[in-house]
């Protein structure tokens, strides 16, 4: 059985660290259910799911993957409050690694994929 890892890369790691610090401050102030707290819980939950099922997210067709990402496959997970988590899967004989590339809000996601507002 292959080992499965989930690694937050670049933008995703920075977003997660920033969010974690903000949530930590909010909890010190006694907040228990802000949008940021909900988002952090949502991310943590999805990361745990990916550890058991790397292909859990919706597969984005190759023709829609932005060239700037330079990946062979891309998956999307929906998070709370219309945020998205984008990740790619790489595998070898020993392990499967899900690299989380982006944790982004919906307008940024739309812009990345060239979607226009109606």
N, C-alpha and C positions, 0 to 999 in steps of 0.2 A: 504494500500500500504506500502511495506517495505522500510525503509531507506536504501540507498546504500552508502557505504563508500569505499574509496580507500586509503590504508595505505602502505607506502613504508617501508619495513622492512630491517634490517641489511645492507647487501651489497648494496641493491638498494638505500637505504637512503644515505649511504656514497657516492656512485657514484654520486647521484643526487646533494648532497651538494658540492662535489668537482667540478662537472661540473658547477654548478651555480656560484661558486666563480670565476672560470676561465672565464666564459662568462661575468661576471660583470667587471673583469679586462679588457677583450678585448673591451667591449663597452666603457669603459673609454678612451681607446686608439683610439677610433673612428671606430673600426671594426664593421661591420653590418651583415656579412654573412660567418662566418668561419664554419668549420665542427662542432665545439663544439656548436655554436649558433644554427645551424640546428638540431643537436641532441637534445638539450634542448627543442626546439620548438616541435620536434617530440614526445618527452616524455610527455610534457605538454598536447599536443593534444590527445594522447592516454589515458592519465589519465582522461581527460574530457569525452571521449567516454565511458570509463569503468563506470563512474558515472551514465550513463544512460542505459548501456547495458553490464553488467558484463561478459557475455559469448561471447563478441565480438571477442576475440582471437581464434586462432586455438587450438582445444583441442588436447593435446598430449596423445596418448594411454597409459593406465596404465602400460603396460609391458615395455614401454620406459622410464618411470619416474625413474630417479636415486634414489636408496634407501636412499642416503644421504639426500635427501630433506624431507623425512618423511611427505608427503602430499598425500591426497586421489585423488586429481585432479590437473592438471597442464595445463595452457594455455600459448601460445606463441603469442606475438605481434611483428611484424617486424617494426623496426624503420629505420630511414635514415642511410645511409652509412653502411648497413648490420649489424647494431646492433640489439639486441633482448631484449625484456622485457618478463620475465617469471613471472607468477602469479598464485595464487590458490584462490579458492572461498570457503568461509565458510558462512553458513547461519543458522539462527534460526527463531523463530516466528516473531521477531521484525525487523531484519535488515539483509542485505546481505553485506559482507565485502570482497573486493578483496585485498588480501595481495600481493603486488609486492615484489617478492623475489630477483630477479636479474635483473640488467641492464648490459648486457655484449656484448662484441664485438663478431663477428662471429667465429674467431678461438677458443675463450674460450667456446662458445656455442658448437662447434663441439667436443671439448675435453670433455665437461661435458656429452655429450650423446654418446661418443665413436665413433664418425664418423671419418673416416680416409680420408686423402687427396688422390686423384686419381693420 
